[in-house]
Amino acid sequence: GGSSNIYTALLAGDIDLSVTMTFISTALAFGTFPLWMELIGRHYVDFSQAKFPWWSMFLSLITLVLPVSTGFLLRRYRPVIAHRIGRFLNPIAVGYLVFILTFGVYINMYIFYIIDFKSIMACCFLPWFGFIGGAIVSLIGVRDRKKTIAIGIE
C-alpha cells in the first residue's frame, strides 16, 4: 500500500518504481483476488455468506491515483509550488509513520495478549524475508541501489 511508498521515499529509493509497482499490484488484485478465491478459497469459504472487499480495493486504488495525479499536475503546471510542497514531504512522512505505528499498536494491543511469542516472531520475520527476497532478486537482475530499495520494499 501507501506505506511502502513512504518507506521507499525515506530510504531514498526509486519512488516512481515503487508507485508503479503499487498501482499494478492493486489494479491486478481486481482480477487475481477472484481467481485466488475460485481456485483455493472455495475449499475454505462459503461464498453464499462471504463479503468481498471490492469497495476497499477500489478506495485503495483511488487513494493511490488521486495524489499521484495531483503531484503530476503540480509538477507540470506549477513547479514552484510542487518544489515548496516537496520540502515538507519527509517530515510529513515520518509523522505519518509514527502515527500509524503507534496508533496501530494501541488499537490492536489486545492481539498481543491472545497470541504466543512464536506467532509474533512469524509475523515479524515474514515481511522481512519478503524484503530480503525482493532485494536479492533485484540484485540478481543487476538493478541499481534505488531500484533495489524499491523492489525490496514492495
SEPAFI-562442 format. One record per residue: x negated, y, z negated of N, C-alpha, C, O in turn. Coordinates in steps of 0.02 Angstrom, whole numbers, plus 50000, padded with zeros to 5 digits. Each point is the difference from the previous one (the first is absolute). Layout:
! residues N
+-------+-------+-------+-------+-------+-------+-------+-------+-------+-------+-------+-------+
!   nc1 !   nc2 !   nc3 !  cac1 !  cac2 !  cac3 !   cc1 !   cc2 !   cc3 !   oc1 !   oc2 !   oc3 !
+-------+-------+-------+-------+-------+-------+-------+-------+-------+-------+-------+-------+
!     X !     Y !     Z !     X !     Y !     Z !     X !     Y !     Z !     X !     Y !     Z !
...
+-------+-------+-------+-------+-------+-------+-------+-------+-------+-------+-------+-------+
This chain:
! residues 154
+-------+-------+-------+-------+-------+-------+-------+-------+-------+-------+-------+-------+
!   nc1 !   nc2 !   nc3 !  cac1 !  cac2 !  cac3 !   cc1 !   cc2 !   cc3 !   oc1 !   oc2 !   oc3 !
+-------+-------+-------+-------+-------+-------+-------+-------+-------+-------+-------+-------+
! 49960 ! 49941 ! 50000 ! 50040 ! 50059 ! 50000 ! 49958 ! 50063 ! 50000 ! 49942 ! 50000 ! 50021 !
! 50088 ! 50052 ! 49955 ! 49967 ! 50065 ! 49999 ! 49941 ! 50004 ! 49954 ! 49954 ! 50039 ! 50012 !
! 50046 ! 49922 ! 49935 ! 49944 ! 50002 ! 49953 ! 49935 ! 49978 ! 50034 ! 49947 ! 50026 ! 49984 !
! 50057 ! 49927 ! 50061 ! 49939 ! 49978 ! 50034 ! 49970 ! 50056 ! 50041 ! 49939 ! 50005 ! 50007 !
! 50103 ! 50038 ! 50021 ! 49975 ! 50057 ! 50038 ! 49966 ! 50050 ! 49954 ! 49949 ! 50030 ! 50019 !
! 50077 ! 49978 ! 49921 ! 49970 ! 50046 ! 49952 ! 49933 ! 49972 ! 49977 ! 49951 ! 50037 ! 49995 !
! 50046 ! 49898 ! 49990 ! 49937 ! 49969 ! 49980 ! 49948 ! 50008 ! 50056 ! 49942 ! 50015 ! 49988 !
! 50080 ! 49975 ! 50074 ! 49954 ! 50007 ! 50057 ! 49973 ! 50071 ! 50005 ! 49941 ! 50010 ! 50012 !
! 50103 ! 50039 ! 49977 ! 49978 ! 50070 ! 50003 ! 49951 ! 50016 ! 49944 ! 49949 ! 50033 ! 50011 !
! 50066 ! 49943 ! 49929 ! 49956 ! 50014 ! 49943 ! 49932 ! 49966 ! 50006 ! 49950 ! 50025 ! 49975 !
! 50048 ! 49918 ! 50059 ! 49937 ! 49964 ! 50009 ! 49966 ! 50018 ! 50066 ! 49952 ! 49966 ! 50020 !
! 50071 ! 50086 ! 50012 ! 49971 ! 50026 ! 50063 ! 50001 ! 49948 ! 50056 ! 49952 ! 49992 ! 50037 !
! 50104 ! 49972 ! 49967 ! 50009 ! 49952 ! 50054 ! 50033 ! 50032 ! 50060 ! 50012 ! 50061 ! 50001 !
! 50002 ! 49900 ! 50049 ! 50031 ! 50024 ! 50062 ! 50075 ! 50005 ! 49989 ! 50036 ! 49950 ! 50003 !
! 49988 ! 50111 ! 49984 ! 50071 ! 50010 ! 49983 ! 50044 ! 49985 ! 50061 ! 50054 ! 49972 ! 49992 !
! 49924 ! 50046 ! 50067 ! 50040 ! 49987 ! 50061 ! 50012 ! 49925 ! 50007 ! 50056 ! 49979 ! 50015 !
! 49892 ! 49981 ! 49976 ! 50007 ! 49928 ! 50004 ! 50046 ! 49973 ! 49945 ! 50041 ! 49957 ! 50012 !
! 49952 ! 50070 ! 49928 ! 50041 ! 49978 ! 49944 ! 50074 ! 50013 ! 50012 ! 50042 ! 49956 ! 49989 !
! 49974 ! 50105 ! 50034 ! 50070 ! 50017 ! 50013 ! 50027 ! 49959 ! 50058 ! 50057 ! 49977 ! 49998 !
! 49902 ! 50012 ! 50053 ! 50022 ! 49959 ! 50057 ! 50015 ! 49929 ! 49978 ! 50050 ! 49971 ! 50020 !
! 49905 ! 50000 ! 49940 ! 50011 ! 49931 ! 49977 ! 50061 ! 49996 ! 49955 ! 50038 ! 49951 ! 50004 !
! 49973 ! 50099 ! 49953 ! 50059 ! 50001 ! 49957 ! 50063 ! 50005 ! 50042 ! 50049 ! 49964 ! 49988 !
! 49951 ! 50080 ! 50063 ! 50058 ! 50007 ! 50043 ! 50016 ! 49935 ! 50037 ! 50057 ! 49978 ! 50002 !
! 49892 ! 49991 ! 50027 ! 50010 ! 49939 ! 50038 ! 50027 ! 49944 ! 49955 ! 50047 ! 49965 ! 50019 !
! 49924 ! 50027 ! 49922 ! 50024 ! 49946 ! 49956 ! 50071 ! 50013 ! 49976 ! 50039 ! 49953 ! 49993 !
! 49978 ! 50110 ! 49994 ! 50068 ! 50017 ! 49978 ! 50049 ! 49989 ! 50056 ! 50054 ! 49973 ! 49990 !
! 49929 ! 50049 ! 50071 ! 50045 ! 49991 ! 50057 ! 50008 ! 49926 ! 50017 ! 50056 ! 49978 ! 50015 !
! 49890 ! 49984 ! 49983 ! 50004 ! 49928 ! 50015 ! 50040 ! 49962 ! 49947 ! 50026 ! 49946 ! 50013 !
! 49978 ! 50082 ! 49927 ! 50037 ! 49966 ! 49946 ! 50074 ! 49991 ! 50018 ! 50032 ! 49953 ! 49976 !
! 49995 ! 50091 ! 50065 ! 50070 ! 49993 ! 50020 ! 50011 ! 49936 ! 50041 ! 50056 ! 49974 ! 50000 !
! 49893 ! 50001 ! 50033 ! 50006 ! 49938 ! 50037 ! 49971 ! 49940 ! 49964 ! 50028 ! 49946 ! 50002 !
! 49916 ! 50065 ! 49964 ! 49968 ! 49943 ! 49967 ! 50035 ! 49979 ! 49936 ! 49998 ! 49942 ! 49982 !
! 50034 ! 50105 ! 49984 ! 50036 ! 49983 ! 49939 ! 50058 ! 49951 ! 50014 ! 50005 ! 49949 ! 49966 !
! 50039 ! 50065 ! 50083 ! 50052 ! 49951 ! 50015 ! 49972 ! 49933 ! 50025 ! 50027 ! 49947 ! 49984 !
! 49919 ! 50056 ! 50054 ! 49969 ! 49938 ! 50024 ! 49974 ! 49959 ! 49942 ! 50011 ! 49939 ! 49997 !
! 49956 ! 50093 ! 49956 ! 49974 ! 49966 ! 49940 ! 50058 ! 49970 ! 49960 ! 49995 ! 49943 ! 49978 !
! 50058 ! 50095 ! 50014 ! 50057 ! 49975 ! 49961 ! 50033 ! 49941 ! 50036 ! 50022 ! 49953 ! 49967 !
! 49981 ! 50049 ! 50098 ! 50030 ! 49945 ! 50037 ! 49957 ! 49938 ! 49998 ! 50026 ! 49944 ! 49990 !
! 49909 ! 50063 ! 50018 ! 49956 ! 49942 ! 50002 ! 49989 ! 49969 ! 49931 ! 50001 ! 49939 ! 49993 !
! 49988 ! 50102 ! 49957 ! 49983 ! 49973 ! 49934 ! 50053 ! 50014 ! 49947 ! 50014 ! 49958 ! 49958 !
! 50014 ! 50102 ! 50045 ! 50047 ! 50021 ! 49948 ! 50063 ! 49960 ! 49995 ! 50029 ! 49995 ! 49946 !
! 49993 ! 49976 ! 50108 ! 50064 ! 49963 ! 49999 ! 49997 ! 49940 ! 49953 ! 50052 ! 49976 ! 49978 !
! 49888 ! 50001 ! 50007 ! 49993 ! 49944 ! 49953 ! 50007 ! 50023 ! 49928 ! 50012 ! 49959 ! 49955 !
! 49981 ! 50106 ! 50033 ! 49999 ! 50026 ! 49932 ! 50055 ! 50050 ! 49985 ! 50016 ! 50012 ! 49942 !
! 50014 ! 50017 ! 50110 ! 50047 ! 50055 ! 49990 ! 50067 ! 49982 ! 50032 ! 50002 ! 49974 ! 50056 !
! 50052 ! 50039 ! 49908 ! 50067 ! 49993 ! 50027 ! 50016 ! 50065 ! 50036 ! 50014 ! 50051 ! 49968 !
! 49986 ! 49948 ! 50098 ! 50009 ! 50061 ! 50039 ! 50070 ! 50030 ! 49992 ! 50009 ! 50060 ! 50014 !
! 50039 ! 49902 ! 49964 ! 50067 ! 50028 ! 49992 ! 50001 ! 50050 ! 49942 ! 50044 ! 50043 ! 49998 !
! 49910 ! 49951 ! 49955 ! 49998 ! 50045 ! 49942 ! 49939 ! 50046 ! 50000 ! 49994 ! 50044 ! 49958 !
! 49961 ! 49946 ! 50089 ! 49939 ! 50040 ! 50002 ! 50014 ! 50069 ! 50028 ! 50039 ! 50009 ! 50047 !
! 49928 ! 50041 ! 49924 ! 50004 ! 50068 ! 50025 ! 49930 ! 50020 ! 50022 ! 49953 ! 49999 ! 49961 !
! 50040 ! 50019 ! 50102 ! 49935 ! 50017 ! 50027 ! 49988 ! 50075 ! 49995 ! 50047 ! 50040 ! 50006 !
! 49892 ! 49980 ! 49982 ! 49984 ! 50071 ! 49987 ! 49990 ! 50041 ! 50063 ! 49950 ! 50035 ! 50007 !
! 50097 ! 49961 ! 50040 ! 49991 ! 50035 ! 50063 ! 49994 ! 50076 ! 49989 ! 49958 ! 50032 ! 50031 !
! 50085 ! 49995 ! 49925 ! 49999 ! 50072 ! 49988 ! 49933 ! 50021 ! 49970 ! 49972 ! 50052 ! 50019 !
! 50002 ! 49909 ! 49934 ! 49935 ! 50016 ! 49970 ! 49944 ! 49997 ! 50052 ! 49955 ! 50041 ! 49999 !
! 50049 ! 49910 ! 50045 ! 49950 ! 49995 ! 50053 ! 50003 ! 50060 ! 50046 ! 49949 ! 50028 ! 50021 !
! 50112 ! 49993 ! 49996 ! 50010 ! 50058 ! 50043 ! 49973 ! 50063 ! 49966 ! 49967 ! 50041 ! 50032 !
! 50049 ! 49968 ! 49904 ! 49975 ! 50058 ! 49963 ! 49924 ! 50000 ! 49997 ! 49968 ! 50053 ! 50004 !
! 50002 ! 49889 ! 49989 ! 49927 ! 49995 ! 49999 ! 49971 ! 50024 ! 50066 ! 49949 ! 50035 ! 50001 !
! 50083 ! 49947 ! 50053 ! 49977 ! 50022 ! 50066 ! 50008 ! 50076 ! 50008 ! 49956 ! 50034 ! 50026 !
! 50101 ! 49992 ! 49951 ! 50013 ! 50072 ! 50006 ! 49951 ! 50040 ! 49956 ! 49975 ! 50052 ! 50022 !
! 50011 ! 49923 ! 49917 ! 49954 ! 50036 ! 49957 ! 49928 ! 49998 ! 50026 ! 49958 ! 50038 ! 49976 !
! 50030 ! 49921 ! 50072 ! 49934 ! 50000 ! 50033 ! 50001 ! 50045 ! 50061 ! 49953 ! 50038 ! 50011 !
! 50100 ! 49959 ! 50028 ! 50004 ! 50037 ! 50064 ! 50008 ! 50075 ! 49988 ! 49968 ! 50040 ! 50035 !
! 50074 ! 49980 ! 49918 ! 50012 ! 50072 ! 49990 ! 49938 ! 50039 ! 49979 ! 49985 ! 50051 ! 50031 !
! 49978 ! 49927 ! 49918 ! 49939 ! 50039 ! 49983 ! 49948 ! 49999 ! 50055 ! 49966 ! 50050 ! 50012 !
! 50027 ! 49894 ! 50023 ! 49951 ! 49997 ! 50055 ! 50021 ! 50048 ! 50055 ! 49958 ! 50036 ! 50028 !
! 50106 ! 49965 ! 49989 ! 50024 ! 50046 ! 50052 ! 49991 ! 50073 ! 49979 ! 49980 ! 50042 ! 50040 !
! 50035 ! 49972 ! 49897 ! 49991 ! 50069 ! 49975 ! 49927 ! 50020 ! 50003 ! 49984 ! 50055 ! 50022 !
! 49972 ! 49901 ! 49957 ! 49928 ! 50014 ! 50003 ! 49976 ! 50010 ! 50071 ! 49959 ! 50044 ! 50014 !
! 50065 ! 49914 ! 50031 ! 49981 ! 50007 ! 50071 ! 50022 ! 50067 ! 50027 ! 49961 ! 50035 ! 50034 !
! 50101 ! 49985 ! 49953 ! 50025 ! 50064 ! 50025 ! 49963 ! 50059 ! 49969 ! 49984 ! 50048 ! 50035 !
! 50001 ! 49948 ! 49900 ! 49962 ! 50053 ! 49968 ! 49930 ! 50007 ! 50031 ! 49978 ! 50055 ! 50014 !
! 49988 ! 49889 ! 49995 ! 49933 ! 50002 ! 50029 ! 50001 ! 50027 ! 50072 ! 49953 ! 50033 ! 50022 !
! 50100 ! 49952 ! 50012 ! 50005 ! 50020 ! 50071 ! 50017 ! 50074 ! 50007 ! 49970 ! 50036 ! 50039 !
! 50080 ! 49988 ! 49921 ! 50027 ! 50067 ! 50010 ! 49980 ! 50050 ! 49946 ! 50003 ! 50060 ! 50012 !
! 49977 ! 49917 ! 49930 ! 49980 ! 50044 ! 49945 ! 49938 ! 49972 ! 49965 ! 50003 ! 49981 ! 49942 !
! 49940 ! 50017 ! 50093 ! 49940 ! 49969 ! 49971 ! 49974 ! 50034 ! 49937 ! 49971 ! 49967 ! 49957 !
! 50040 ! 50099 ! 50036 ! 49977 ! 50035 ! 49939 ! 50039 ! 49975 ! 49940 ! 49971 ! 49987 ! 49947 !
! 50094 ! 50006 ! 50060 ! 50042 ! 49975 ! 49945 ! 49981 ! 49928 ! 49985 ! 49996 ! 49980 ! 49942 !
! 49993 ! 49980 ! 50109 ! 49981 ! 49930 ! 49990 ! 49935 ! 49996 ! 49961 ! 49992 ! 49957 ! 49956 !
! 49960 ! 50086 ! 50060 ! 49936 ! 50000 ! 49965 ! 50009 ! 50019 ! 49926 ! 49970 ! 49970 ! 49956 !
! 50072 ! 50080 ! 50031 ! 50013 ! 50021 ! 49931 ! 50033 ! 49944 ! 49960 ! 49981 ! 49987 ! 49942 !
! 50066 ! 49980 ! 50088 ! 50034 ! 49944 ! 49966 ! 49951 ! 49943 ! 49989 ! 50001 ! 49968 ! 49948 !
! 49956 ! 50019 ! 50101 ! 49952 ! 49945 ! 49996 ! 49953 ! 50006 ! 49941 ! 49977 ! 49949 ! 49974 !
! 50007 ! 50112 ! 50005 ! 49955 ! 50009 ! 49942 ! 50030 ! 49973 ! 49936 ! 49963 ! 49983 ! 49954 !
! 50104 ! 50014 ! 50041 ! 50033 ! 49979 ! 49939 ! 50018 ! 49926 ! 50000 ! 50025 ! 49974 ! 49950 !
! 49963 ! 49991 ! 50105 ! 50023 ! 49931 ! 50005 ! 49965 ! 49952 ! 49951 ! 50033 ! 49958 ! 49970 !
! 49902 ! 50048 ! 50021 ! 49966 ! 49955 ! 49953 ! 50023 ! 50008 ! 49928 ! 50015 ! 49950 ! 49968 !
! 49991 ! 50112 ! 50005 ! 50026 ! 50007 ! 49932 ! 50073 ! 49975 ! 49994 ! 50018 ! 49969 ! 49950 !
! 50022 ! 50043 ! 50101 ! 50069 ! 49976 ! 49999 ! 50001 ! 49924 ! 50002 ! 50040 ! 49968 ! 49966 !
! 49917 ! 50002 ! 50075 ! 49996 ! 49927 ! 50005 ! 49979 ! 49969 ! 49934 ! 50029 ! 49949 ! 49979 !
! 49922 ! 50080 ! 49987 ! 49979 ! 49974 ! 49935 ! 50057 ! 50005 ! 49950 ! 50014 ! 49953 ! 49963 !
! 50020 ! 50104 ! 50036 ! 50058 ! 50008 ! 49955 ! 50054 ! 49950 ! 50015 ! 50030 ! 49972 ! 49953 !
! 49984 ! 50016 ! 50110 ! 50050 ! 49951 ! 50020 ! 49981 ! 49930 ! 49975 ! 50042 ! 49965 ! 49971 !
! 49896 ! 50015 ! 50039 ! 49978 ! 49934 ! 49978 ! 50003 ! 49993 ! 49925 ! 50021 ! 49948 ! 49974 !
! 49958 ! 50103 ! 49990 ! 50003 ! 49997 ! 49926 ! 50072 ! 49994 ! 49978 ! 50016 ! 49960 ! 49956 !
! 50028 ! 50079 ! 50074 ! 50071 ! 49997 ! 49982 ! 50029 ! 49931 ! 50015 ! 50033 ! 49970 ! 49957 !
! 49956 ! 50005 ! 50103 ! 50028 ! 49935 ! 50020 ! 49974 ! 49944 ! 49955 ! 50038 ! 49957 ! 49978 !
! 49897 ! 50043 ! 50008 ! 49971 ! 49947 ! 49959 ! 50025 ! 50003 ! 49928 ! 50018 ! 49949 ! 49972 !
! 49982 ! 50111 ! 49998 ! 50021 ! 50004 ! 49930 ! 50075 ! 49989 ! 49994 ! 50023 ! 49963 ! 49956 !
! 50016 ! 50067 ! 50088 ! 50073 ! 49991 ! 49997 ! 50019 ! 49928 ! 50017 ! 50044 ! 49972 ! 49969 !
! 49922 ! 50000 ! 50080 ! 50014 ! 49930 ! 50019 ! 49984 ! 49952 ! 49944 ! 50039 ! 49953 ! 49988 !
! 49906 ! 50057 ! 49978 ! 49983 ! 49956 ! 49943 ! 50051 ! 50010 ! 49944 ! 50022 ! 49951 ! 49970 !
! 49996 ! 50111 ! 50016 ! 50048 ! 50014 ! 49946 ! 50068 ! 49968 ! 50014 ! 50029 ! 49968 ! 49956 !
! 49996 ! 50040 ! 50105 ! 50065 ! 49973 ! 50018 ! 50000 ! 49924 ! 49997 ! 50050 ! 49969 ! 49981 !
! 49895 ! 50000 ! 50039 ! 49997 ! 49927 ! 50003 ! 49962 ! 49969 ! 49941 ! 49975 ! 49944 ! 50006 !
! 50021 ! 50092 ! 49939 ! 49962 ! 49976 ! 49942 ! 50027 ! 49933 ! 49975 ! 49961 ! 49959 ! 49975 !
! 50104 ! 50030 ! 50031 ! 50029 ! 49937 ! 49976 ! 49970 ! 49939 ! 50034 ! 49998 ! 49946 ! 49970 !
! 49978 ! 50062 ! 50091 ! 49971 ! 49944 ! 50036 ! 49939 ! 49972 ! 49964 ! 49987 ! 49940 ! 50001 !
! 49975 ! 50105 ! 49968 ! 49939 ! 49978 ! 49965 ! 50017 ! 49955 ! 49940 ! 49957 ! 49962 ! 49977 !
! 50104 ! 50042 ! 49999 ! 50020 ! 49958 ! 49943 ! 50027 ! 49932 ! 50022 ! 50002 ! 49954 ! 49960 !
! 50018 ! 50041 ! 50103 ! 50031 ! 49937 ! 50021 ! 49955 ! 49957 ! 50045 ! 50018 ! 49944 ! 50017 !
! 49925 ! 50083 ! 50005 ! 49955 ! 49959 ! 50041 ! 49936 ! 49987 ! 49962 ! 49980 ! 50037 ! 49955 !
! 49987 ! 49909 ! 50064 ! 49938 ! 49981 ! 49966 ! 49939 ! 50030 ! 50034 ! 50005 ! 50030 ! 50053 !
! 49938 ! 49961 ! 49915 ! 49938 ! 50029 ! 50024 ! 49981 ! 49974 ! 50069 ! 49974 ! 50038 ! 50041 !
! 50038 ! 49898 ! 49972 ! 49983 ! 49971 ! 50065 ! 50040 ! 50034 ! 50056 ! 49973 ! 50012 ! 50054 !
! 50089 ! 50002 ! 49934 ! 50041 ! 50034 ! 50050 ! 49976 ! 50071 ! 50012 ! 49999 ! 50024 ! 50057 !
! 49982 ! 50010 ! 49890 ! 49974 ! 50068 ! 50007 ! 49936 ! 50000 ! 50042 ! 49991 ! 50042 ! 50044 !
! 49965 ! 49910 ! 49942 ! 49938 ! 49995 ! 50039 ! 50014 ! 49984 ! 50073 ! 49967 ! 50027 ! 50045 !
! 50082 ! 49930 ! 49968 ! 50018 ! 49984 ! 50069 ! 50026 ! 50062 ! 50036 ! 49984 ! 50012 ! 50058 !
! 50056 ! 50028 ! 49907 ! 50027 ! 50061 ! 50029 ! 49945 ! 50051 ! 50013 ! 50006 ! 50041 ! 50046 !
! 49942 ! 49958 ! 49915 ! 49943 ! 50045 ! 50011 ! 49956 ! 49977 ! 50058 ! 49980 ! 50039 ! 50042 !
! 50006 ! 49896 ! 49958 ! 49952 ! 49974 ! 50050 ! 50030 ! 49994 ! 50070 ! 49963 ! 50006 ! 50049 !
! 50101 ! 49982 ! 49957 ! 50031 ! 49992 ! 50066 ! 49988 ! 50060 ! 50045 ! 49975 ! 49991 ! 50056 !
! 50041 ! 50071 ! 49923 ! 49985 ! 50056 ! 50044 ! 49925 ! 50012 ! 50011 ! 49979 ! 50020 ! 50054 !
! 49981 ! 49967 ! 49894 ! 49928 ! 50011 ! 50008 ! 49971 ! 49952 ! 50051 ! 49956 ! 50019 ! 50039 !
! 50067 ! 49919 ! 49961 ! 49976 ! 49953 ! 50051 ! 50023 ! 50022 ! 50069 ! 49964 ! 49991 ! 50049 !
! 50096 ! 50038 ! 49955 ! 50024 ! 50027 ! 50064 ! 49956 ! 50058 ! 50023 ! 49983 ! 50004 ! 50059 !
! 49999 ! 50042 ! 49895 ! 49956 ! 50055 ! 50018 ! 49933 ! 49975 ! 50025 ! 49975 ! 50023 ! 50051 !
! 49996 ! 49930 ! 49912 ! 49935 ! 49973 ! 50018 ! 50004 ! 49962 ! 50067 ! 49956 ! 50007 ! 50042 !
! 50098 ! 49954 ! 49967 ! 50008 ! 49963 ! 50063 ! 50007 ! 50046 ! 50059 ! 49969 ! 49989 ! 50052 !
! 50070 ! 50065 ! 49941 ! 50007 ! 50048 ! 50054 ! 49935 ! 50035 ! 50016 ! 49983 ! 50011 ! 50058 !
! 49979 ! 50005 ! 49890 ! 49935 ! 50032 ! 50011 ! 49951 ! 49953 ! 50035 ! 49963 ! 50021 ! 50043 !
! 50038 ! 49916 ! 49937 ! 49955 ! 49951 ! 50032 ! 50018 ! 49992 ! 50074 ! 49956 ! 49999 ! 50043 !
! 50109 ! 49995 ! 49972 ! 50021 ! 49994 ! 50070 ! 49980 ! 50062 ! 50039 ! 49978 ! 49995 ! 50058 !
! 50029 ! 50063 ! 49911 ! 49980 ! 50062 ! 50032 ! 49925 ! 50002 ! 50014 ! 49978 ! 50023 ! 50053 !
! 49983 ! 49953 ! 49899 ! 49927 ! 49999 ! 50010 ! 49980 ! 49950 ! 50054 ! 49953 ! 50012 ! 50038 !
! 50082 ! 49931 ! 49964 ! 49987 ! 49952 ! 50054 ! 50014 ! 50031 ! 50068 ! 49965 ! 49987 ! 50049 !
! 50088 ! 50055 ! 49953 ! 50017 ! 50035 ! 50062 ! 49956 ! 50060 ! 50013 ! 50013 ! 50038 ! 50047 !
! 49936 ! 49972 ! 49913 ! 49951 ! 50054 ! 50006 ! 50034 ! 50069 ! 50004 ! 49990 ! 50038 ! 50047 !
! 50051 ! 49976 ! 49903 ! 50032 ! 50065 ! 49994 ! 49957 ! 50045 ! 49956 ! 49962 ! 49976 ! 49958 !
! 50045 ! 50090 ! 50051 ! 49962 ! 50046 ! 49958 ! 50030 ! 50003 ! 49929 ! 50052 ! 49970 ! 49987 !
! 49915 ! 50067 ! 49970 ! 50019 ! 50002 ! 49929 ! 50071 ! 50026 ! 49990 ! 50038 ! 49972 ! 49960 !
! 49981 ! 50081 ! 50076 ! 50066 ! 50029 ! 49992 ! 50055 ! 49950 ! 50020 ! 50050 ! 49994 ! 49965 !
! 49939 ! 49972 ! 50090 ! 50050 ! 49951 ! 50022 ! 50001 ! 49939 ! 49953 ! 50053 ! 49972 ! 49988 !
! 49889 ! 50008 ! 49987 ! 49998 ! 49944 ! 49953 ! 50039 ! 50016 ! 49937 ! 50035 ! 49957 ! 49974 !
! 49960 ! 50104 ! 50001 ! 50038 ! 50020 ! 49941 ! 50075 ! 49996 ! 50015 ! 50038 ! 49972 ! 49961 !
! 49983 ! 50055 ! 50096 ! 50071 ! 50000 ! 50018 ! 50027 ! 49929 ! 50009 ! 50053 ! 49984 ! 49975 !
! 49910 ! 49975 ! 50060 ! 50023 ! 49931 ! 50013 ! 50000 ! 49960 ! 49935 ! 50047 ! 49962 ! 49988 !
! 49903 ! 50047 ! 49970 ! 49998 ! 49965 ! 49937 ! 50058 ! 50018 ! 49955 ! 50029 ! 49956 ! 49967 !
! 49990 ! 50107 ! 50031 ! 50055 ! 50022 ! 49956 ! 50067 ! 49978 ! 50029 ! 50045 ! 49981 ! 49962 !
! 49962 ! 50022 ! 50103 ! 50064 ! 49981 ! 50030 ! 50011 ! 49925 ! 49994 ! 50051 ! 49975 ! 50022 !
+-------+-------+-------+-------+-------+-------+-------+-------+-------+-------+-------+-------+
